[in-house]
Structures are given as C-alpha cells and as structure tokens.
C-alpha cells in the first residue's frame, strides 16, 4: 500500500522534474514491491519495499538518488 501511495503522490512531480528518467510501474499479484536504479556503466541497486509506508518508500528512493554521485565516482575511468 505504501508503494501505491508513493507512486500516486509523486509520479507526476518526478516526471516533471526529470522527464527523461525512466519510471516504470508494473503491478503483479504476489510480486515483491521494489525499486531498482541503474547508475553509470550499468551498476544497479535494488531495494525491496515490502510493508513500507509511503514515507519510508520516499526515504528509500531518496537514498538511492543521493547515492548516485558516490557510486558513479567510484567507477574508475576507462
């Protein structure tokens, strides 16, 4: 329920601020809710959102966004 609330509240704002950022929502009975991000050079992180409130989902997504600079900087230049 928290993920649904997060999407309903934030989807339009996220797309307005970052229209080129893929934001895909898929519903599937019995699937674990999760958020996955792909940083530079294909580095991916996934966080499972089971039983989280909308506020906790927001914090988890925010943490992934904040990690972007440090994750991308850790990738050596080739």
Secondary structure, DSSP 8 states (H G I E B T S, - for coil): -HHHHHHHHHHHHHHHH-TTS-------TT---EEEEE-GGG-EEEEE-TT--HHHHHHHHHHHHHHHHHHHHHS---
